[in-house]
Amino acid sequence: MRLRLTLRKEAAMEARGFSFPRQRQVLFLFLFWGVSLAGSGFRRYSVTEETDRGSFVVNLAKDLGLAEGELAARGTRVVSDDNKQYLLLDSHTGNLLTNEKLDREKLCGPKEPCMLYFQILMDDPFQIYRVELRVRDINDHSPVFQDKETVLKISENTAEGTAFRLERAQDPDGGPNGIQNYTISPNSFFHVKIGGSDEGMIYPELVLDKALDREEQGELSLTLTALDGGSPPRSGTSTIGIVVLDVNDNAPQFAQALYETQAPESSPIGFLIVKVSAEDIDSGVNAEVSYSFFDASENIRTTFQINPFSGEIFLRELLDYELVNSYKINIQAMDGGGLSAICRVLVEVLDTNDNAPELIISSLSNSVAENSPETVLAVFKINDRDSGENGKMVCYIQENLPFLLKPSVENFYILMTEGALDRESRAEYNITITITDLGTPRLKTEHNITVLVSDVNDNAPAFIQTSYTLFVRENNSPALHIGSVSATDRDSGTNAQVTYSLLPPQDPHLPLPSLVSINADNGHLFALRSLDYEALQAFEFRVGATDRGSPALSSEALVRVLVLDANDNSPFVLYPLQNGSAPCTELVPRAAEPGYLVTKVVAVDGDSGQNAWLSYQLLKATELGLFGVWAHNGEVHTARLLSERDAVKHRLVVLVKDNGEPPRSATATLHVLLVDGFSQPYLPLPEAAPAQAQADSLTVYLVVALASVSSLFLLSVLLFVAVRLCRRSRAASVGRCSVPEGTFPGHLVDVSGAGTLSQSYQYEVCLTGGPGTSEFKFLKPIISDIQTQSPGRKGEQNSTFRNSFGFNIQ
């Protein structure tokens, strides 16, 4: 029913030209037929006026049947209709106390009973209790007459029993403590009669008991006393002067006994309210009529004024419909003879839309945690002091916000979230609550609420890169900063403070704690020790970033460290060996042609890249120009034809240099022996004699054993070749073959494949027999599946002893 009535109201407003946002507007109806979001109850309490501040009213927890501490837990609060805090709630004890001295007369005036209305609001769940507080009156005021002395002019021919109405006294107290009786001082002419009005008030009337005689007594003075009903009673007095006049036949007569008029509350001062008129058919002074207020309150006397001659009533003070919406004014018309008449003027104050709607905040929370479900942010009440259409209101907030306005009871509204909010999307909302009345012109009130979305740790730190590649040159200094990782967290405060750490490596053999460390605050990475490219060229590990939220969230990134090579290794010569043992001597036949391959210097470099690029050059030689070294492969060749004048023994120093910066180098020493043929006995170099002389007996045994084995092997080979040759059909070439008894230098027969040349050769040789010295004759090489490195070389110049030899003996 309430929804249907609301829709009808909205349709009627649209038909009259009003337009409001549909999705957010809420039309306030004076009658709520239900409770939208909360249950409600009604409570009545009372308190005596003028009690001290902090006086006990009721224990609210017991009255509502709540457990101890529940009032505080549910955020209970007291809200007054006029936004004045008359009562104070002690949420710990549950006692409802007065917040100030309450003056019933100031709060309610003569109205009885004096009621104050307020609400008790509780959260979790939201609930409203409507409370009615009665302020009980005490007799703290005495009756007071506006005029301390009143003069009545009464004609001597006035009939007995005639009543003269007197002005009543004013008593701010109400109920039993208000005025209950009037008395007159003892006399023989008058008594007081108590009359009642339709407003429930009593007034005194002076009744003539005995005819007056001006000649006997022209004046009388009486005392009128007003008594209230307090205990003890209080009283007030006024003097009534009676003046007896000669005969005045006719009293003034008003044209109307009741004048009804209306005045807008926006009427200016001096505005003519109404004009009353009375006539007296007498003549002369007895026909002269004067007008005055009769039995008027102080409020009427300060608000209006009357012209005593014309009877025009003017506005003396601005009207306020919200304070007083009507006035009842008694006007007395008195002629010159003292006769009077009374009429009543009823002034109805018309409401104008002069009050903008009001918004009273009962509870407000400017912060809401993100990801929270529907949350109540504010509870407030709206009010418009105007009436009718001027007091009807529409309340709404701006569109496209994740908030809702829901109506509750007693003009209350609840501002709440539609659902969970995301602080990272929007951290602050400015909500404008707009209240518009339906008066003419329309007045509105706006109230701004700023809502801050507090952070919840719902975002893990995110690295700027999923993987990092860092480069560090070997031989670095310890504690060198090699790079940084960085992660950001979309949260705020401590939830966004990131701490970095090294995660355990996946390779259990990687000594990560001794290699790198990380600054927990800024993600800077440091090398803890000097790195060696030759030992460790690259390694990788994972870095974790953890925030300080609760619970903490984390993420990780891969870090790959590449060690850059530095030229920290000199070339190392593999051949010829440079370890101080007996030097290796290379034999070169004197018949060798230019370019003859003598040997090859083999060297390596522990570095990489250009640091390992080796170049060779001849640094020293016994005879310059006789030998040359190829720069790129270290091969040593003869540079020209050998002659008989060339020395037999040569010492060559080859420089091996890498391509690093700065370059590093090593030297290799070669010994070359020029021979006429391989039958020439080996002549040891002078430098080798001391070394051979120092060899121990074990070395001698080893050499003898090696020579024996080599001789047996060579004998077996020769026998095998001899058998093969005997089977051939070349009988003419068969001669007497024999093995020379002379020893062949052991270092020339190299069947282990450890020589310096890259190819194997076979020669046909013939041993000449005779009483002279035996010697080899090189006939021709037998080359199988071998291509000569240089077209200009002959077989004799390309001979090598790397692998095995085959001989055809003639």
DRENTIMI-482475 format. One line per 8 residues: their letters; for each residue x, y, z of C-alpha. Coordinates in pm, whole numbers. Example, Ala and Ser with C-alpha at 12.3 -4.5 7.8 and 13.67 -1.06 7.14 Angstrom:
AS	1230/-450/780 | 1367/-106/714
// end
This chain:
MRLRLTLR	0/0/0 | 275/243/84 | 454/174/-244 | 131/229/-436 | 66/554/-253 | 424/670/-320 | 388/600/-692 | 63/792/-702
KEAAMEAR	226/1085/-532 | 517/1081/-778 | 277/1068/-1071 | 85/1361/-935 | 408/1558/-888 | 514/1490/-1246 | 174/1599/-1371 | 222/1929/-1190
GFSFPRQR	560/1986/-1353 | 796/1861/-1083 | 1091/1657/-1200 | 1329/1463/-979 | 1582/1180/-1040 | 1370/868/-1040 | 1629/623/-924 | 1732/817/-614
QVLFLFLF	1425/1012/-507 | 1226/927/-198 | 896/1108/-137 | 827/1169/225 | 468/1094/336 | 341/1209/669 | 191/869/734 | 426/571/705
WGVSLAGS	217/255/692 | 509/27/762 | 865/6/873 | 1101/-32/581 | 1425/-156/732 | 1384/-193/1105 | 1147/-292/1371 | 1024/-19/1602
GFRRYSVT	869/15/1945 | 707/288/2152 | 810/393/2499 | 674/651/2746 | 883/811/3018 | 840/1111/3244 | 1057/1357/3431 | 986/1648/3662
EETDRGSF	1082/1991/3543 | 1366/2187/3699 | 1550/1873/3809 | 1928/1901/3805 | 2138/1794/3511 | 2216/1422/3526 | 1891/1327/3698 | 1783/968/3641
VVNLAKDL	1496/907/3399 | 1500/533/3329 | 1738/241/3287 | 1704/195/2914 | 1877/-144/2896 | 1635/-299/3144 | 1333/-132/2991 | 1421/-261/2643
GLAEGELA	1522/-603/2770 | 1881/-580/2648 | 2182/-754/2792 | 2452/-568/2977 | 2686/-390/2737 | 2454/-439/2439 | 2368/-68/2426 | 2733/21/2377
ARGTRVVS	2796/-266/2138 | 2508/-161/1916 | 2604/207/1916 | 2282/322/2083 | 2211/694/2061 | 1926/935/2144 | 1799/1175/1879 | 1549/1454/1950
DDNKQYLL	1297/1581/1696 | 1420/1940/1724 | 1787/1835/1727 | 1828/1947/2087 | 1998/1713/2327 | 1767/1716/2629 | 1867/1367/2741 | 2198/1190/2780
LDSHTGNL	2252/814/2752 | 2519/641/2959 | 2577/339/2732 | 2785/161/2998 | 2522/165/3274 | 2219/192/3045 | 2083/492/3238 | 1896/766/3054
LTNEKLDR	1976/1099/3224 | 1872/1462/3183 | 2129/1669/2998 | 2004/2003/3136 | 1739/2154/3359 | 1404/2126/3179 | 1166/2421/3209 | 819/2302/3119
EKLCGPKE	686/2652/3066 | 969/2734/2828 | 933/2410/2638 | 555/2387/2607 | 404/2712/2738 | 52/2669/2873 | 6/2344/2684 | -64/2050/2907
PCMLYFQI	55/1778/2908 | 402/1887/2799 | 545/1615/2576 | 889/1584/2419 | 944/1334/2141 | 1271/1165/2049 | 1403/841/1905 | 1642/575/2026
LMDDPFQI	1858/441/1741 | 2055/116/1751 | 2274/-60/1495 | 2351/-425/1416 | 2069/-465/1339 | 1940/-116/1277 | 1641/-44/1499 | 1442/263/1604
YRVELRVR	1236/310/1920 | 1004/609/1941 | 999/766/2287 | 756/1012/2445 | 888/1206/2744 | 639/1394/2961 | 774/1690/3155 | 574/1710/3474
DINDHSPV	492/2056/3603 | 581/2194/3944 | 420/2501/4095 | 707/2739/4036 | 506/3040/3907 | 251/3266/4076 | -53/3408/3894 | 11/3753/3749
FQDKETVL	-243/4013/3629 | -142/4214/3325 | -292/4528/3480 | -235/4583/3846 | -531/4823/3857 | -854/4811/3657 | -1124/5079/3655 | -1491/4989/3593
KISENTAE	-1745/5260/3525 | -2089/5136/3621 | -2409/5334/3584 | -2614/5378/3899 | -2921/5234/3735 | -2751/4903/3652 | -2975/4616/3747 | -2882/4375/4017
GTAFRLER	-2727/4050/3887 | -2548/4223/3603 | -2211/4057/3544 | -1898/4241/3439 | -1621/4030/3293 | -1277/4098/3431 | -939/4028/3283 | -800/3697/3400
AQDPDGGP	-461/3647/3552 | -179/3465/3371 | -4/3161/3523 | 268/2988/3317 | 210/2668/3509 | -38/2423/3372 | -278/2160/3488 | -346/2154/3859
NGIQNYTI	-77/2416/3917 | -262/2662/3694 | -524/2914/3812 | -809/2739/3985 | -1008/3017/4158 | -1067/3392/4193 | -1184/3578/4506 | -1285/3939/4572
SPNSFFHV	-1231/4134/4887 | -1538/4144/5113 | -1801/4409/5021 | -2176/4449/5007 | -2217/4523/4639 | -2030/4257/4438 | -1920/3897/4435 | -1702/3699/4189
KIGGSDEG	-1840/3437/3960 | -1607/3190/3783 | -1674/3141/3414 | -1520/2899/3166 | -1411/2938/2804 | -1404/2695/2519 | -1029/2687/2560 | -1058/2527/2902
MIYPELVL	-958/2842/3088 | -1149/3012/3368 | -1207/3385/3398 | -1361/3604/3666 | -1688/3793/3638 | -1788/4068/3883 | -2161/4030/3963 | -2363/4323/4106
DKALDREE	-2549/4212/4418 | -2695/4548/4526 | -2799/4856/4332 | -2552/5142/4330 | -2628/5496/4432 | -2388/5759/4312 | -2503/6003/4573 | -2430/5763/4857
QGELSLTL	-2097/5622/4733 | -1946/5738/4406 | -1638/5508/4408 | -1540/5166/4535 | -1196/4987/4554 | -1190/4608/4555 | -904/4354/4551 | -927/4063/4307
TALDGGSP	-716/3759/4401 | -621/3472/4166 | -531/3138/4325 | -356/2841/4159 | -389/2477/4259 | -37/2421/4379 | 61/2296/4719 | 102/2530/4879
PRSGTSTI	-106/2751/4645 | 33/3068/4494 | -167/3384/4436 | -171/3716/4256 | -383/4028/4309 | -519/4321/4113 | -710/4629/4231 | -1058/4684/4084
GIVVLDVN	-1178/5048/4097 | -1553/5102/4067 | -1673/5444/3947 | -2049/5499/3974 | -2186/5708/3685 | -2506/5891/3612 | -2755/5721/3387 | -2609/5600/3052
DNAPQFAQ	-2888/5423/2879 | -2709/5234/2597 | -2383/5036/2576 | -2186/5013/2252 | -2283/4731/2013 | -2034/4557/1774 | -2138/4495/1418 | -2017/4134/1459
ALYETQAP	-1964/3930/1768 | -1691/3732/1590 | -1450/3859/1332 | -1257/3599/1131 | -963/3698/918 | -645/3553/764 | -293/3689/750 | 4/3536/563
ESSPIGFL	299/3479/787 | 505/3685/546 | 293/3996/619 | 505/4304/694 | 493/4506/1011 | 208/4755/995 | -8/4520/790 | -383/4582/854
IVKVSAED	-529/4267/1000 | -893/4368/1046 | -1110/4662/1147 | -1375/4622/1417 | -1662/4860/1457 | -1908/4932/1739 | -2189/5189/1764 | -2355/5362/2057
IDSGVNAE	-2698/5513/2002 | -2649/5754/2286 | -2540/6106/2216 | -2265/6326/2326 | -1992/6185/2537 | -2190/5866/2594 | -2174/5792/2221 | -1800/5824/2192
VSYSFFDA	-1655/5468/2158 | -1293/5369/2224 | -1136/5029/2144 | -882/4828/2342 | -755/4474/2395 | -943/4289/2667 | -802/4001/2862 | -510/3975/2612
SENIRTTF	-191/3780/2673 | 150/3933/2653 | 206/3758/2321 | -102/3923/2168 | -11/4265/2301 | 341/4239/2151 | 222/4101/1817 | -72/4332/1746
QINPFSGE	-177/4688/1818 | -522/4851/1792 | -619/5203/1703 | -841/5308/1996 | -1047/5544/1780 | -1088/5354/1452 | -1080/4996/1573 | -813/4897/1315
IFLRELLD	-584/4618/1424 | -233/4630/1282 | 59/4393/1284 | 319/4502/1532 | 556/4206/1499 | 623/3953/1223 | 413/3641/1228 | 556/3291/1235
YELVNSYK	320/3011/1141 | 554/2752/1285 | 530/2916/1630 | 166/3029/1642 | -79/2945/1367 | -382/3132/1506 | -471/3409/1748 | -790/3474/1946
INIQAMDG	-814/3841/2038 | -1081/3994/2265 | -1165/4355/2176 | -1350/4583/2413 | -1547/4885/2296 | -1627/5139/2570 | -1834/5453/2543 | -1781/5774/2729
GGLSAICR	-2026/5672/2992 | -1830/5364/3087 | -2050/5107/2923 | -1864/4847/2716 | -1908/4555/2483 | -1670/4273/2384 | -1616/4094/2055 | -1369/3833/1945
VLVEVLDT	-1129/3848/1652 | -998/3512/1519 | -679/3561/1316 | -562/3257/1114 | -197/3269/1010 | -144/3135/658 | 166/2930/602 | 412/3038/334
NDNAPELI	707/2834/215 | 961/3025/417 | 1143/2733/576 | 1390/2522/385 | 1398/2151/469 | 1627/2051/751 | 1857/1750/774 | 1954/1618/1116
ISSLSNSV	2236/1362/1125 | 2183/1094/1387 | 2485/882/1307 | 2760/916/1049 | 3051/700/942 | 3289/867/700 | 3486/552/637 | 3394/212/499
AENSPETV	3623/-84/444 | 3652/-197/86 | 3505/-533/-9 | 3249/-494/270 | 2890/-595/195 | 2603/-349/229 | 2711/-110/504 | 2515/167/679
LAVFKIND	2703/496/649 | 2458/750/786 | 2122/767/959 | 1952/1105/936 | 1615/1269/973 | 1457/1528/748 | 1207/1791/859 | 1025/2088/714
RDSGENGK	861/2329/957 | 612/2435/694 | 280/2257/648 | 70/2124/364 | 243/2110/28 | 513/2334/168 | 605/2062/415 | 618/1771/172
MVCYIQEN	972/1674/80 | 1171/1474/-172 | 1508/1337/-64 | 1764/1198/-308 | 2134/1167/-387 | 2315/1200/-718 | 2307/917/-965 | 2588/684/-1073
LPFLLKPS	2711/632/-719 | 2725/292/-548 | 2504/414/-263 | 2137/385/-171 | 1891/596/26 | 1630/391/207 | 1341/541/406 | 1274/428/758
VENFYILM	1026/548/1020 | 961/896/1158 | 1118/1084/865 | 1441/884/904 | 1654/777/611 | 1944/536/588 | 2239/598/358 | 2415/273/277
TEGALDRE	2640/115/18 | 2492/-85/-267 | 2761/-349/-238 | 3133/-396/-198 | 3355/-100/-289 | 3704/-115/-439 | 3946/136/-295 | 4193/84/-578
SRAEYNIT	3926/194/-828 | 3808/491/-621 | 3919/585/-274 | 3686/876/-200 | 3325/963/-270 | 3150/1296/-226 | 2781/1234/-168 | 2535/1523/-185
ITITDLGT	2206/1462/-7 | 1944/1694/-155 | 1610/1764/14 | 1352/1963/-183 | 1008/2064/-61 | 703/2093/-287 | 615/2449/-193 | 609/2756/-411
PRLKTEHN	880/2860/-458 | 1055/2531/-397 | 1324/2539/-132 | 1599/2286/-100 | 1878/2192/133 | 2199/2014/38 | 2428/1827/271 | 2764/1693/160
ITVLVSDV	2915/1377/302 | 3265/1262/217 | 3311/886/238 | 3661/742/246 | 3711/382/141 | 3959/227/382 | 4207/-18/244 | 4193/-395/280
NDNAPAFI	4494/-602/186 | 4342/-754/-128 | 4624/-687/-376 | 4952/-876/-381 | 5268/-686/-475 | 5333/-692/-849 | 5682/-682/-997 | 5739/-437/-1279
QTSYTLFV	5895/-725/-1475 | 5830/-1096/-1443 | 6198/-1166/-1501 | 6517/-964/-1471 | 6849/-1020/-1645 | 7152/-870/-1471 | 7507/-852/-1598 | 7812/-847/-1375
RENNSPAL	8173/-864/-1483 | 8384/-1126/-1315 | 8639/-1036/-1051 | 8397/-781/-914 | 8453/-629/-574 | 8246/-780/-289 | 7919/-603/-197 | 7892/-465/-551
HIGSVSAT	7545/-337/-643 | 7454/-543/-949 | 7094/-433/-1004 | 6752/-386/-852 | 6408/-539/-860 | 6096/-337/-795 | 5740/-430/-703 | 5438/-208/-644
DRDSGTNA	5128/-271/-437 | 4797/-105/-526 | 4694/-105/-162 | 4779/178/74 | 4945/228/411 | 5110/-74/565 | 4932/-294/314 | 5143/-131/41
QVTYSLLP	5477/-154/219 | 5678/-416/32 | 5959/-629/174 | 6196/-814/-60 | 6363/-1147/6 | 6556/-1423/-170 | 6363/-1742/-220 | 6532/-2082/-179
PQDPHLPL	6696/-2180/-509 | 6558/-2469/-709 | 6912/-2597/-759 | 7023/-2733/-420 | 7388/-2712/-523 | 7375/-2337/-590 | 7525/-2154/-289 | 7289/-1858/-330
PSLVSINA	7333/-1710/21 | 7705/-1673/-45 | 7658/-1526/-392 | 7402/-1245/-365 | 7199/-1057/-107 | 6899/-826/-136 | 6801/-511/49 | 6465/-591/207
DNGHLFAL	6342/-232/179 | 6431/-126/-177 | 6508/-446/-367 | 6873/-364/-443 | 7080/-673/-524 | 7445/-708/-422 | 7716/-959/-514 | 7862/-1087/-188
RSLDYEAL	8188/-1214/-332 | 8399/-1194/-640 | 8260/-1402/-924 | 8471/-1613/-1158 | 8344/-1653/-1511 | 8549/-1967/-1560 | 8385/-2128/-1254 | 8029/-1990/-1286
QAFEFRVG	7908/-1829/-1604 | 7539/-1779/-1513 | 7292/-1858/-1239 | 6931/-1773/-1164 | 6715/-1743/-857 | 6375/-1612/-753 | 6301/-1299/-553 | 5990/-1262/-339
ATDRGSPA	5801/-940/-260 | 5574/-952/47 | 5352/-674/178 | 5289/-602/544 | 4915/-657/540 | 4726/-912/741 | 4726/-1167/599 | 5040/-1085/403
LSSEALVR	5033/-1130/25 | 5337/-1196/-191 | 5458/-1250/-545 | 5787/-1353/-701 | 6005/-1278/-1002 | 6291/-1460/-1172 | 6637/-1303/-1168 | 6901/-1429/-1408
VLVLDAND	7262/-1320/-1348 | 7507/-1345/-1636 | 7876/-1322/-1547 | 8072/-1130/-1808 | 8420/-1257/-1890 | 8726/-1052/-1805 | 9071/-1115/-1950 | 9211/-1264/-1633
NSPFVLYP	9371/-1579/-1777 | 9695/-1590/-1972 | 9731/-1840/-2258 | 9846/-2183/-2151 | 10080/-2379/-2379 | 9983/-2743/-2415 | 10259/-2835/-2660 | 10547/-2829/-2632
LQNGSAPC	10531/-2879/-2259 | 10684/-2596/-2060 | 10700/-2769/-1723 | 11083/-2780/-1692 | 11117/-3145/-1790 | 11348/-3261/-2070 | 11282/-3041/-2369 | 11134/-3184/-2684
TELVPRAA	11352/-3159/-2989 | 11206/-3131/-3335 | 11411/-3287/-3621 | 11420/-3111/-3952 | 11600/-3264/-4251 | 11834/-3027/-4420 | 11670/-3117/-4747 | 11344/-2957/-4635
EPGYLVTK	11209/-2698/-4867 | 11072/-2357/-4763 | 10737/-2395/-4583 | 10825/-2727/-4434 | 10610/-2792/-4124 | 10844/-2826/-3832 | 10588/-2848/-3550 | 10285/-2676/-3410
VVAVDGDS	10254/-2480/-3089 | 9925/-2572/-2921 | 9786/-2332/-2657 | 9451/-2264/-2489 | 9300/-1970/-2297 | 9060/-2016/-2004 | 8870/-1699/-2101 | 8601/-1677/-2366
GQNAWLSY	8514/-1463/-2660 | 8779/-1234/-2789 | 8970/-1284/-2468 | 9037/-1639/-2588 | 9137/-1548/-2944 | 9508/-1644/-2962 | 9773/-1519/-3195 | 10128/-1649/-3235
QLLKATEL	10452/-1480/-3328 | 10819/-1567/-3323 | 10974/-1375/-3042 | 11333/-1509/-3050 | 11532/-1740/-3279 | 11888/-1860/-3307 | 11891/-1748/-3668 | 11635/-1490/-3770
GLFGVWAH	11469/-1559/-4100 | 11517/-1934/-4093 | 11185/-2021/-3931 | 10845/-1858/-3925 | 10527/-1897/-3718 | 10175/-1875/-3857 | 9991/-1615/-3648 | 9652/-1791/-3629
NGEVHTAR	9734/-2159/-3573 | 10084/-2162/-3423 | 10240/-2381/-3695 | 10619/-2343/-3724 | 10752/-2364/-4081 | 11086/-2322/-4245 | 11115/-1986/-4409 | 11390/-2076/-4665
LLSERDAV	11611/-2359/-4788 | 11846/-2500/-4536 | 12217/-2495/-4607 | 12524/-2659/-4468 | 12616/-2332/-4308 | 12310/-2326/-4089 | 12367/-2430/-3729 | 12260/-2777/-3632
KHRLVVLV	12076/-2674/-3316 | 11822/-2394/-3301 | 11624/-2250/-3014 | 11296/-2077/-3095 | 11081/-1872/-2851 | 10721/-1837/-2967 | 10498/-1569/-2811 | 10133/-1669/-2762
KDNGEPPR	9908/-1364/-2700 | 9530/-1336/-2649 | 9302/-1060/-2778 | 9185/-928/-2442 | 9216/-579/-2303 | 9480/-557/-2180 | 9621/-856/-2365 | 9789/-1141/-2179
SATATLHV	10064/-1365/-2321 | 10282/-1670/-2267 | 10594/-1804/-2437 | 10686/-2148/-2566 | 11044/-2258/-2621 | 11118/-2498/-2911 | 11439/-2687/-2982 | 11498/-2772/-3348
LLVDGFSQ	11773/-3007/-3468 | 11880/-3003/-3833 | 11972/-3350/-3959 | 12089/-3480/-4292 | 11868/-3784/-4248 | 11692/-3971/-3965 | 11999/-4207/-3947 | 12208/-3929/-3800
PYLPLPEA	12254/-4003/-3436 | 12059/-3784/-3192 | 12278/-3525/-3034 | 12146/-3412/-2702 | 12141/-3042/-2642 | 12376/-2901/-2387 | 12088/-2777/-2181 | 11950/-3133/-2142
APAQAQAD	12273/-3286/-2005 | 12234/-3156/-1651 | 11876/-3276/-1642 | 11971/-3625/-1759 | 12255/-3642/-1514 | 12012/-3567/-1232 | 11763/-3839/-1328 | 11730/-4099/-1058
SLTVYLVV	11754/-4474/-1106 | 11377/-4511/-1127 | 11370/-4287/-1429 | 11646/-4494/-1587 | 11447/-4812/-1529 | 11141/-4657/-1680 | 11333/-4542/-1983 | 11489/-4887/-2030
ALASVSSL	11152/-5057/-1999 | 10995/-4813/-2243 | 11281/-4868/-2490 | 11246/-5246/-2459 | 10876/-5240/-2522 | 10920/-5003/-2812 | 11195/-5226/-2962 | 10977/-5535/-2934
FLLSVLLF	10689/-5355/-3096 | 10910/-5222/-3374 | 11060/-5570/-3430 | 10711/-5716/-3458 | 10610/-5457/-3712 | 10926/-5514/-3918 | 10877/-5889/-3916 | 10519/-5847/-4025
VAVRLCRR	10624/-5618/-4310 | 10904/-5854/-4413 | 10663/-6145/-4440 | 10426/-5943/-4648 | 10701/-5828/-4879 | 10838/-6176/-4932 | 10508/-6291/-5072 | 10506/-6035/-5343
SRAASVGR	10599/-6120/-5694 | 10864/-5859/-5710 | 11157/-6106/-5687 | 11397/-5875/-5862 | 11364/-5619/-5596 | 11409/-5870/-5322 | 11738/-5824/-5157 | 11882/-5916/-4832
CSVPEGTF	11704/-5731/-4563 | 11821/-5688/-4215 | 11747/-5469/-3924 | 12024/-5237/-3825 | 12173/-5304/-3496 | 12216/-4937/-3427 | 11978/-4779/-3185 | 11709/-4545/-3313
PGHLVDVS	11630/-4245/-3100 | 11331/-4337/-2886 | 11163/-4000/-2912 | 11144/-4021/-3294 | 10928/-4336/-3294 | 10592/-4196/-3179 | 10313/-4444/-3220 | 10085/-4297/-2956
GAGTLSQS	9922/-4038/-3178 | 10045/-3756/-2955 | 10253/-3584/-3223 | 10208/-3231/-3335 | 10114/-3289/-3701 | 9757/-3328/-3809 | 9807/-3607/-4069 | 9979/-3951/-4081
YQYEVCLT	10229/-4050/-4346 | 10386/-4382/-4460 | 10729/-4407/-4627 | 10909/-4672/-4819 | 11260/-4692/-4680 | 11561/-4905/-4756 | 11847/-4983/-4535 | 12175/-5002/-4715
GGPGTSEF	12395/-5291/-4618 | 12761/-5274/-4591 | 13049/-5243/-4360 | 12990/-4869/-4324 | 12731/-4691/-4126 | 12375/-4789/-4198 | 12131/-4515/-4280 | 11777/-4466/-4404
KFLKPIIS	11705/-4369/-4756 | 11377/-4189/-4803 | 11237/-4308/-5135 | 10873/-4192/-5164 | 10580/-4144/-4935 | 10280/-4372/-4952 | 9983/-4138/-4891 | 9637/-4283/-4850
DIQTQSPG	9324/-4063/-4827 | 9542/-3764/-4752 | 9543/-3434/-4932 | 9855/-3227/-4909 | 9806/-2897/-4729 | 10025/-2713/-4977 | 10061/-2803/-5345 | 10427/-2705/-5345
RKGEQNST	10530/-2949/-5078 | 10696/-3282/-5146 | 10665/-3596/-4942 | 10992/-3549/-4770 | 10883/-3208/-4644 | 10550/-3329/-4505 | 10674/-3630/-4313 | 10547/-3670/-3955
FRNSFGFN	10562/-3931/-3687 | 10225/-3873/-3516 | 10079/-4222/-3565 | 10244/-4540/-3706 | 10500/-4610/-3980 | 10505/-4867/-4259 | 10830/-4966/-4422 | 10911/-5140/-4752
IQ	11267/-5264/-4707 | 11489/-5299/-5012
// end
